[in-house]
Amino acid sequence: MKFSSFLKTVAAVGVAGGLTAAVSMDANAADKRVKWKMHSTFGSKLTQLGTGGKRFEKLIKEISGGNIQIKFFEPGALVPALQGFDAVQAGSVDASWGAAGYWVGKIPAAGFFTAVPFGPRASEYLAWIKFGGGQELYDELYAEQGVKGVFCGIIAPEASGWFRKEIKGLDDLKGLKMRFFGLGARVMEKMGVSTQLLASGDIFPALERGTIDATEFSMPAIDLKLGFYQVAKHYYFPGWHQQSSILELLVKKDKWDALSDTQRMQILHTCDANIAYMLAEGEAIQVAALQELQSKGVTLHRWPQDFLDALQKAWDEVLAEESAKNAGFKKVAESLGKFRENYKTWKDMGYLN
């Protein structure tokens, strides 16, 4: 090859390479850098519930190469802890980290997308969401409100509650004032309990002052962090109302739709990674937490079967009543119920009792 021809070839390759780089840069430029402020329902130091949101903040920045930056803000820094949905819907915050069960006043069926009384463990829950129609129902309900939700965390079973006095029979529940979350609160009301929903940071002061007599919140490792053992010494299991609990990222739908396909996929896959991490972490940290609680004088109790049977009966009544009142609630309840009925064959055959 003549030297002049070689130079032409090199020049052509250089131009082609330059065009490729330009196309790549143009593609990246098309993904406008995202900088969102994310309200959190939970404090950043709160085991799993808060630290999971902080982990998402860090992970999405790393996975996107800094193209997506979602800054975590403590409860109350932008809006009060339990006003994340309204703030996202109104566009006053870009995103929110929390749980769907806090929005049942706005969307009665939302409770099914955090935890279900006598409901599925994490593996079955995720199977319904990803392959049984749960995701589609969730998207449909939220789209009606102009909001996009992304499942972004899941935690292991919760405890059933903290009580100042030992509960020796169902009658001991009647008249108690208790902090309770989600669909389980309706069940407890049927048992004669007066329930109220409090944000995590408000529970201990209410329990200490006697504004409430008892509380449930989460799993041992989380409850330990909140110090309930200082006021109440009787800790009950199993968490019949939350055998697993899902966390979510909320974004106003038009903001979500304005993202590129790549950006949406980066957020979705980051949340999937966060789900796997949080589930494994939650299962790993409970034993040490239980041991520490016992060392602080806490008595661990397990509800007798007749007590659980009574709660199950009350839940069946709530399910029927709410389904009769709200079409969306009924639709989601029937979807999950049908999935669980079919899944039971595999559950009974594939798993040890």
C-alpha positions as a LaTeX table, in Angstrom:
\begin{tabular}{lrrr}
\hline
Residue & $x$ (\AA) & $y$ (\AA) & $z$ (\AA) \\
\hline
Met1 & 0.00 & 0.00 & 0.00 \\
Lys2 & 1.31 & 3.44 & $-0.91$ \\
Phe3 & 1.95 & 5.80 & 1.97 \\
Ser4 & $-0.65$ & 8.26 & 0.64 \\
Ser5 & $-3.27$ & 5.46 & 0.54 \\
Phe6 & $-2.33$ & 4.45 & 4.10 \\
Leu7 & $-2.90$ & 8.02 & 5.29 \\
Lys8 & $-6.33$ & 8.06 & 3.63 \\
Thr9 & $-7.21$ & 4.79 & 5.37 \\
Val10 & $-6.09$ & 6.09 & 8.75 \\
Ala11 & $-8.05$ & 9.28 & 8.20 \\
Ala12 & $-11.16$ & 7.32 & 7.30 \\
Val13 & $-10.85$ & 5.14 & 10.40 \\
Gly14 & $-10.34$ & 8.25 & 12.50 \\
Val15 & $-13.45$ & 9.89 & 11.09 \\
Ala16 & $-15.48$ & 6.72 & 11.67 \\
Gly17 & $-14.20$ & 6.47 & 15.23 \\
Gly18 & $-14.99$ & 10.10 & 15.80 \\
Leu19 & $-18.51$ & 9.63 & 14.49 \\
Thr20 & $-19.00$ & 6.60 & 16.77 \\
Ala21 & $-17.79$ & 8.60 & 19.76 \\
Ala22 & $-20.04$ & 11.50 & 18.78 \\
Val23 & $-23.06$ & 9.19 & 18.47 \\
Ser24 & $-22.23$ & 7.70 & 21.88 \\
Met25 & $-21.87$ & 11.16 & 23.42 \\
Asp26 & $-25.14$ & 12.25 & 21.80 \\
Ala27 & $-26.89$ & 9.18 & 23.22 \\
Asn28 & $-25.56$ & 9.95 & 26.68 \\
Ala29 & $-26.47$ & 13.60 & 26.28 \\
Ala30 & $-30.04$ & 12.51 & 25.48 \\
Asp31 & $-30.23$ & 11.07 & 29.00 \\
Lys32 & $-30.57$ & 14.34 & 30.85 \\
Arg33 & $-28.91$ & 14.13 & 34.23 \\
Val34 & $-31.44$ & 13.45 & 36.96 \\
Lys35 & $-31.08$ & 15.18 & 40.31 \\
Trp36 & $-34.02$ & 14.43 & 42.57 \\
Lys37 & $-34.79$ & 15.12 & 46.20 \\
Met38 & $-36.25$ & 12.03 & 47.91 \\
His39 & $-38.35$ & 12.38 & 51.04 \\
Ser40 & $-38.18$ & 9.40 & 53.39 \\
Thr41 & $-40.84$ & 8.03 & 55.72 \\
Phe42 & $-38.04$ & 6.54 & 57.85 \\
Gly43 & $-34.92$ & 8.04 & 59.39 \\
Ser44 & $-31.65$ & 7.21 & 57.66 \\
Lys45 & $-30.22$ & 5.45 & 60.74 \\
Leu46 & $-33.21$ & 3.14 & 61.21 \\
Thr47 & $-32.10$ & $-0.43$ & 60.46 \\
Gln48 & $-33.27$ & $-1.65$ & 57.04 \\
Leu49 & $-36.25$ & 0.69 & 56.70 \\
Gly50 & $-34.04$ & 3.76 & 56.58 \\
Thr51 & $-30.69$ & 2.24 & 55.68 \\
Gly52 & $-32.33$ & 0.55 & 52.69 \\
Gly53 & $-33.24$ & 3.97 & 51.32 \\
Lys54 & $-29.70$ & 5.24 & 51.88 \\
Arg55 & $-28.33$ & 2.17 & 50.12 \\
Phe56 & $-30.60$ & 2.87 & 47.14 \\
Glu57 & $-29.33$ & 6.47 & 47.05 \\
Lys58 & $-25.73$ & 5.24 & 46.84 \\
Leu59 & $-26.37$ & 2.35 & 44.47 \\
Ile60 & $-28.35$ & 4.25 & 41.83 \\
Lys61 & $-25.59$ & 6.86 & 41.58 \\
Glu62 & $-22.96$ & 4.15 & 41.10 \\
Ile63 & $-24.96$ & 2.09 & 38.60 \\
Ser64 & $-25.88$ & 5.14 & 36.50 \\
Gly65 & $-22.35$ & 6.51 & 36.56 \\
Gly66 & $-23.64$ & 9.61 & 38.31 \\
Asn67 & $-26.30$ & 10.26 & 35.67 \\
Ile68 & $-29.05$ & 9.65 & 38.25 \\
Gln69 & $-28.61$ & 11.26 & 41.65 \\
Ile70 & $-31.46$ & 10.83 & 44.13 \\
Lys71 & $-30.70$ & 12.53 & 47.44 \\
Phe72 & $-32.21$ & 11.04 & 50.60 \\
Phe73 & $-33.86$ & 13.52 & 52.98 \\
Glu74 & $-34.83$ & 12.72 & 56.56 \\
Pro75 & $-38.50$ & 12.63 & 57.62 \\
Gly76 & $-39.71$ & 16.18 & 58.11 \\
Ala77 & $-36.85$ & 17.79 & 56.18 \\
Leu78 & $-39.04$ & 18.26 & 53.11 \\
Val79 & $-42.49$ & 17.16 & 54.30 \\
Pro80 & $-43.81$ & 15.31 & 57.38 \\
Ala81 & $-42.98$ & 11.60 & 57.55 \\
Leu82 & $-46.37$ & 10.26 & 56.45 \\
Gln83 & $-47.09$ & 12.78 & 53.68 \\
Gly84 & $-44.80$ & 11.37 & 51.00 \\
Phe85 & $-47.56$ & 10.26 & 48.64 \\
Asp86 & $-49.38$ & 13.61 & 48.70 \\
Ala87 & $-46.12$ & 15.50 & 48.21 \\
Val88 & $-45.08$ & 13.41 & 45.20 \\
Gln89 & $-48.56$ & 13.61 & 43.72 \\
Ala90 & $-48.57$ & 17.40 & 44.07 \\
Gly91 & $-45.04$ & 17.67 & 42.66 \\
Ser92 & $-43.67$ & 19.38 & 45.78 \\
Val93 & $-41.03$ & 16.64 & 46.12 \\
Asp94 & $-39.43$ & 14.60 & 43.33 \\
Ala95 & $-39.59$ & 11.20 & 45.00 \\
Ser96 & $-40.45$ & 9.44 & 48.24 \\
Trp97 & $-39.15$ & 6.36 & 50.06 \\
Gly98 & $-41.76$ & 4.53 & 52.11 \\
Ala99 & $-44.44$ & 1.85 & 52.03 \\
Ala100 & $-47.76$ & 1.61 & 50.22 \\
Gly101 & $-49.67$ & 0.66 & 53.36 \\
Tyr102 & $-49.41$ & 4.23 & 54.61 \\
Trp103 & $-51.66$ & 5.41 & 51.77 \\
Val104 & $-54.74$ & 3.26 & 52.44 \\
Gly105 & $-56.77$ & 6.38 & 53.22 \\
Lys106 & $-56.29$ & 7.44 & 49.60 \\
Ile107 & $-56.12$ & 3.99 & 47.95 \\
Pro108 & $-57.81$ & 1.29 & 50.08 \\
Ala109 & $-56.12$ & $-1.53$ & 48.12 \\
Ala110 & $-52.63$ & $-0.05$ & 48.67 \\
Gly111 & $-52.26$ & $-2.10$ & 51.84 \\
Phe112 & $-51.93$ & $-5.27$ & 49.77 \\
Phe113 & $-48.66$ & $-3.94$ & 48.39 \\
Thr114 & $-46.88$ & $-3.66$ & 51.74 \\
Ala115 & $-48.14$ & $-6.54$ & 53.87 \\
Val116 & $-51.19$ & $-8.79$ & 54.13 \\
Pro117 & $-52.56$ & $-10.34$ & 57.34 \\
Phe118 & $-51.87$ & $-14.08$ & 57.26 \\
Gly119 & $-50.32$ & $-13.34$ & 53.91 \\
Pro120 & $-47.39$ & $-14.67$ & 51.93 \\
Arg121 & $-43.76$ & $-14.94$ & 52.86 \\
Ala122 & $-41.33$ & $-12.97$ & 50.73 \\
Ser123 & $-40.76$ & $-15.60$ & 48.02 \\
Glu124 & $-44.48$ & $-16.16$ & 47.41 \\
Tyr125 & $-45.19$ & $-12.44$ & 47.64 \\
Leu126 & $-42.62$ & $-11.59$ & 44.98 \\
Ala127 & $-43.91$ & $-14.42$ & 42.78 \\
Trp128 & $-47.40$ & $-12.87$ & 42.80 \\
Ile129 & $-46.05$ & $-9.39$ & 42.12 \\
Lys130 & $-43.75$ & $-10.30$ & 39.26 \\
Phe131 & $-45.58$ & $-13.23$ & 37.68 \\
Gly132 & $-49.11$ & $-13.30$ & 39.12 \\
Gly133 & $-50.51$ & $-9.90$ & 38.15 \\
Gly134 & $-49.61$ & $-7.95$ & 41.28 \\
Gln135 & $-47.32$ & $-5.50$ & 39.47 \\
Glu136 & $-49.97$ & $-4.67$ & 36.88 \\
Leu137 & $-52.62$ & $-4.00$ & 39.54 \\
Tyr138 & $-50.21$ & $-1.82$ & 41.51 \\
Asp139 & $-49.33$ & 0.18 & 38.40 \\
Glu140 & $-53.01$ & 0.59 & 37.53 \\
Leu141 & $-53.98$ & 1.89 & 40.98 \\
Tyr142 & $-51.09$ & 4.35 & 41.15 \\
Ala143 & $-51.48$ & 5.60 & 37.57 \\
Glu144 & $-55.00$ & 6.72 & 38.49 \\
Gln145 & $-53.36$ & 9.00 & 41.07 \\
Gly146 & $-50.68$ & 10.30 & 38.70 \\
Val147 & $-47.92$ & 8.46 & 40.56 \\
Lys148 & $-45.43$ & 5.74 & 39.61 \\
Gly149 & $-44.35$ & 3.27 & 42.27 \\
Val150 & $-41.36$ & 0.94 & 42.14 \\
Phe151 & $-40.98$ & $-1.96$ & 44.59 \\
Cys152 & $-37.56$ & $-1.30$ & 46.06 \\
Gly153 & $-37.11$ & $-3.37$ & 49.21 \\
Ile154 & $-38.57$ & $-6.24$ & 51.19 \\
Ile155 & $-38.02$ & $-7.33$ & 54.77 \\
Ala156 & $-38.48$ & $-10.51$ & 56.78 \\
Pro157 & $-41.39$ & $-11.18$ & 59.18 \\
Glu158 & $-42.25$ & $-8.62$ & 61.80 \\
Ala159 & $-43.14$ & $-9.15$ & 65.42 \\
Ser160 & $-46.75$ & $-8.93$ & 66.53 \\
Gly161 & $-46.36$ & $-6.22$ & 69.13 \\
Trp162 & $-45.05$ & $-4.81$ & 72.40 \\
Phe163 & $-47.27$ & $-4.81$ & 75.50 \\
Arg164 & $-46.71$ & $-3.43$ & 78.99 \\
Lys165 & $-48.63$ & $-6.35$ & 80.52 \\
Glu166 & $-48.80$ & $-9.98$ & 79.52 \\
Ile167 & $-51.81$ & $-10.80$ & 77.33 \\
Lys168 & $-53.39$ & $-13.89$ & 78.83 \\
Gly169 & $-56.59$ & $-13.94$ & 76.81 \\
Leu170 & $-58.45$ & $-12.17$ & 74.02 \\
Asp171 & $-60.35$ & $-10.08$ & 76.55 \\
Asp172 & $-57.08$ & $-8.45$ & 77.61 \\
Leu173 & $-56.94$ & $-6.72$ & 74.23 \\
Lys174 & $-60.27$ & $-4.96$ & 74.60 \\
Gly175 & $-59.94$ & $-1.26$ & 75.26 \\
Leu176 & $-56.20$ & $-1.09$ & 74.59 \\
Lys177 & $-54.86$ & 1.89 & 72.64 \\
Met178 & $-52.29$ & 0.57 & 70.19 \\
Arg179 & $-50.19$ & 1.86 & 67.33 \\
Phe180 & $-50.89$ & $-0.44$ & 64.39 \\
Phe181 & $-50.16$ & $-0.37$ & 60.67 \\
Gly182 & $-51.98$ & $-1.25$ & 57.49 \\
Leu183 & $-54.66$ & $-3.88$ & 57.01 \\
Gly184 & $-53.78$ & $-5.48$ & 60.33 \\
Ala185 & $-55.14$ & $-2.41$ & 62.13 \\
Arg186 & $-58.65$ & $-3.24$ & 60.92 \\
Val187 & $-58.28$ & $-6.73$ & 62.34 \\
Met188 & $-57.19$ & $-5.41$ & 65.74 \\
Glu189 & $-60.15$ & $-3.05$ & 65.81 \\
Lys190 & $-62.41$ & $-6.08$ & 65.48 \\
Met191 & $-60.68$ & $-7.46$ & 68.58 \\
Gly192 & $-61.69$ & $-4.36$ & 70.54 \\
Val193 & $-58.39$ & $-2.45$ & 70.19 \\
Ser194 & $-58.37$ & 1.27 & 69.46 \\
Thr195 & $-55.67$ & 1.74 & 66.81 \\
Gln196 & $-53.81$ & 4.72 & 65.49 \\
Leu197 & $-51.03$ & 5.10 & 62.93 \\
Leu198 & $-47.88$ & 6.84 & 64.10 \\
Ala199 & $-44.61$ & 7.47 & 62.29 \\
Ser200 & $-41.61$ & 5.58 & 63.68 \\
Gly201 & $-40.14$ & 8.57 & 65.49 \\
Asp202 & $-43.42$ & 9.32 & 67.29 \\
Ile203 & $-44.02$ & 5.85 & 68.73 \\
Phe204 & $-41.62$ & 5.73 & 71.68 \\
Pro205 & $-42.72$ & 9.09 & 73.15 \\
Ala206 & $-46.39$ & 8.03 & 72.86 \\
Leu207 & $-45.65$ & 4.70 & 74.54 \\
Glu208 & $-43.57$ & 6.34 & 77.28 \\
Arg209 & $-46.24$ & 8.96 & 78.05 \\
Gly210 & $-49.02$ & 6.39 & 78.03 \\
Thr211 & $-50.79$ & 7.94 & 75.06 \\
Ile212 & $-50.77$ & 4.39 & 73.71 \\
Asp213 & $-50.72$ & 1.17 & 75.73 \\
Ala214 & $-48.98$ & $-1.02$ & 73.16 \\
Thr215 & $-47.39$ & $-0.90$ & 69.75 \\
Glu216 & $-46.25$ & $-2.93$ & 66.81 \\
Phe217 & $-43.69$ & $-1.61$ & 64.38 \\
Ser218 & $-41.31$ & $-4.04$ & 62.77 \\
Met219 & $-38.83$ & $-6.87$ & 63.26 \\
Pro220 & $-36.60$ & $-7.37$ & 66.33 \\
Ala221 & $-33.52$ & $-5.68$ & 64.88 \\
Ile222 & $-35.55$ & $-2.58$ & 64.02 \\
Asp223 & $-37.64$ & $-2.51$ & 67.22 \\
Leu224 & $-34.45$ & $-2.83$ & 69.26 \\
Lys225 & $-33.14$ & 0.34 & 67.61 \\
Leu226 & $-36.30$ & 2.22 & 68.60 \\
Gly227 & $-35.96$ & 1.26 & 72.27 \\
Phe228 & $-39.47$ & $-0.04$ & 72.95 \\
Tyr229 & $-38.00$ & $-2.52$ & 75.47 \\
Gln230 & $-37.41$ & 0.39 & 77.84 \\
Val231 & $-41.17$ & 0.79 & 78.35 \\
Ala232 & $-42.77$ & $-2.54$ & 77.42 \\
Lys233 & $-41.30$ & $-5.92$ & 78.36 \\
His234 & $-43.69$ & $-8.36$ & 76.65 \\
Tyr235 & $-42.86$ & $-8.99$ & 72.98 \\
Tyr236 & $-45.24$ & $-11.14$ & 70.94 \\
Phe237 & $-44.81$ & $-13.32$ & 67.86 \\
Pro238 & $-45.51$ & $-14.29$ & 65.12 \\
Gly239 & $-46.19$ & $-11.17$ & 63.08 \\
Trp240 & $-49.44$ & $-12.52$ & 61.63 \\
His241 & $-50.13$ & $-9.12$ & 60.06 \\
Gln242 & $-46.77$ & $-8.80$ & 58.27 \\
Gln243 & $-45.08$ & $-12.04$ & 57.31 \\
Ser244 & $-43.09$ & $-9.93$ & 54.88 \\
Ser245 & $-43.19$ & $-6.22$ & 54.13 \\
Ile246 & $-42.44$ & $-4.36$ & 50.90 \\
Leu247 & $-40.91$ & $-0.91$ & 50.55 \\
Glu248 & $-41.41$ & 1.39 & 47.58 \\
Leu249 & $-39.95$ & 4.30 & 45.68 \\
Leu250 & $-42.57$ & 6.84 & 44.57 \\
Val251 & $-42.16$ & 9.26 & 41.67 \\
Lys252 & $-44.65$ & 11.57 & 40.01 \\
Lys253 & $-45.70$ & 9.76 & 36.83 \\
Asp254 & $-44.78$ & 12.54 & 34.41 \\
Lys255 & $-41.27$ & 12.64 & 35.88 \\
Trp256 & $-40.98$ & 8.89 & 35.44 \\
Asp257 & $-42.24$ & 9.05 & 31.87 \\
Ala258 & $-39.72$ & 11.80 & 31.08 \\
Leu259 & $-36.80$ & 9.49 & 31.90 \\
Ser260 & $-35.04$ & 7.64 & 29.12 \\
Asp261 & $-35.55$ & 3.89 & 28.75 \\
Thr262 & $-32.03$ & 3.38 & 30.08 \\
Gln263 & $-32.65$ & 5.50 & 33.16 \\
Arg264 & $-35.89$ & 3.69 & 33.97 \\
Met265 & $-34.15$ & 0.33 & 33.63 \\
Gln266 & $-31.30$ & 1.49 & 35.86 \\
Ile267 & $-33.77$ & 2.42 & 38.60 \\
Leu268 & $-35.78$ & $-0.79$ & 38.22 \\
His269 & $-32.73$ & $-3.06$ & 38.37 \\
Thr270 & $-31.20$ & $-1.09$ & 41.25 \\
Cys271 & $-34.42$ & $-1.66$ & 43.18 \\
Asp272 & $-34.37$ & $-5.38$ & 42.36 \\
Ala273 & $-30.82$ & $-5.56$ & 43.73 \\
Asn274 & $-31.95$ & $-3.69$ & 46.85 \\
Ile275 & $-34.80$ & $-6.18$ & 47.38 \\
Ala276 & $-32.40$ & $-9.13$ & 47.34 \\
Tyr277 & $-29.93$ & $-7.42$ & 49.66 \\
Met278 & $-32.52$ & $-6.32$ & 52.21 \\
Leu279 & $-34.19$ & $-9.72$ & 52.38 \\
Ala280 & $-30.88$ & $-11.48$ & 53.05 \\
Glu281 & $-29.78$ & $-8.85$ & 55.58 \\
Gly282 & $-33.10$ & $-8.95$ & 57.43 \\
Glu283 & $-32.97$ & $-12.70$ & 57.87 \\
Ala284 & $-29.37$ & $-12.54$ & 59.08 \\
Ile285 & $-29.67$ & $-9.94$ & 61.84 \\
Gln286 & $-32.62$ & $-11.16$ & 63.92 \\
Val287 & $-30.96$ & $-13.76$ & 66.15 \\
Ala288 & $-28.50$ & $-11.30$ & 67.72 \\
Ala289 & $-31.30$ & $-8.76$ & 68.16 \\
Leu290 & $-33.51$ & $-11.27$ & 70.00 \\
Gln291 & $-30.62$ & $-12.25$ & 72.26 \\
Glu292 & $-29.94$ & $-8.62$ & 73.12 \\
Leu293 & $-33.61$ & $-7.93$ & 73.85 \\
Gln294 & $-33.75$ & $-10.91$ & 76.20 \\
Ser295 & $-30.63$ & $-9.66$ & 77.97 \\
Lys296 & $-32.54$ & $-6.41$ & 78.60 \\
Gly297 & $-35.33$ & $-8.25$ & 80.39 \\
Val298 & $-37.76$ & $-8.69$ & 77.52 \\
Thr299 & $-39.98$ & $-11.78$ & 77.61 \\
Leu300 & $-40.66$ & $-13.36$ & 74.23 \\
His301 & $-44.13$ & $-14.82$ & 73.71 \\
Arg302 & $-45.78$ & $-16.77$ & 70.90 \\
Trp303 & $-49.53$ & $-16.39$ & 70.47 \\
Pro304 & $-51.45$ & $-19.64$ & 71.10 \\
Gln305 & $-53.23$ & $-21.18$ & 68.14 \\
Asp306 & $-56.73$ & $-20.24$ & 69.35 \\
Phe307 & $-55.64$ & $-16.60$ & 69.45 \\
Leu308 & $-54.30$ & $-16.79$ & 65.88 \\
Asp309 & $-57.51$ & $-18.52$ & 64.77 \\
Ala310 & $-59.55$ & $-15.64$ & 66.19 \\
Leu311 & $-57.38$ & $-13.10$ & 64.36 \\
Gln312 & $-57.72$ & $-15.10$ & 61.13 \\
Lys313 & $-61.52$ & $-15.08$ & 61.48 \\
Ala314 & $-61.48$ & $-11.32$ & 62.04 \\
Trp315 & $-59.28$ & $-10.85$ & 58.95 \\
Asp316 & $-61.71$ & $-12.87$ & 56.84 \\
Glu317 & $-64.48$ & $-10.52$ & 57.99 \\
Val318 & $-62.42$ & $-7.42$ & 57.14 \\
Leu319 & $-61.61$ & $-8.86$ & 53.72 \\
Ala320 & $-65.30$ & $-9.44$ & 52.94 \\
Glu321 & $-66.40$ & $-6.04$ & 54.25 \\
Glu322 & $-63.75$ & $-4.02$ & 52.43 \\
Ser323 & $-64.26$ & $-5.96$ & 49.18 \\
Ala324 & $-67.96$ & $-5.10$ & 49.30 \\
Lys325 & $-67.16$ & $-1.41$ & 49.74 \\
Asn326 & $-64.37$ & $-0.88$ & 47.21 \\
Ala327 & $-64.02$ & $-2.40$ & 43.74 \\
Gly328 & $-60.25$ & $-1.83$ & 43.61 \\
Phe329 & $-59.78$ & $-3.57$ & 46.94 \\
Lys330 & $-61.87$ & $-6.51$ & 45.77 \\
Lys331 & $-59.93$ & $-6.80$ & 42.51 \\
Val332 & $-56.56$ & $-6.96$ & 44.24 \\
Ala333 & $-57.84$ & $-9.29$ & 46.99 \\
Glu334 & $-59.21$ & $-11.72$ & 44.42 \\
Ser335 & $-55.99$ & $-11.66$ & 42.40 \\
Leu336 & $-53.81$ & $-12.45$ & 45.42 \\
Gly337 & $-56.31$ & $-14.98$ & 46.75 \\
Lys338 & $-56.44$ & $-16.88$ & 43.48 \\
Phe339 & $-52.66$ & $-16.89$ & 43.17 \\
Arg340 & $-52.24$ & $-18.19$ & 46.71 \\
Glu341 & $-54.84$ & $-20.88$ & 46.18 \\
Asn342 & $-52.98$ & $-22.17$ & 43.12 \\
Tyr343 & $-49.58$ & $-21.72$ & 44.77 \\
Lys344 & $-50.64$ & $-23.84$ & 47.74 \\
Thr345 & $-50.13$ & $-27.07$ & 45.77 \\
Trp346 & $-46.50$ & $-26.17$ & 45.16 \\
Lys347 & $-46.06$ & $-24.86$ & 48.71 \\
Asp348 & $-47.43$ & $-28.06$ & 50.25 \\
Met349 & $-45.46$ & $-30.34$ & 47.95 \\
Gly350 & $-42.20$ & $-28.44$ & 47.67 \\
Tyr351 & $-41.59$ & $-27.18$ & 51.20 \\
Leu352 & $-41.25$ & $-28.74$ & 54.62 \\
Asn353 & $-44.07$ & $-27.82$ & 56.99 \\
\hline
\end{tabular}
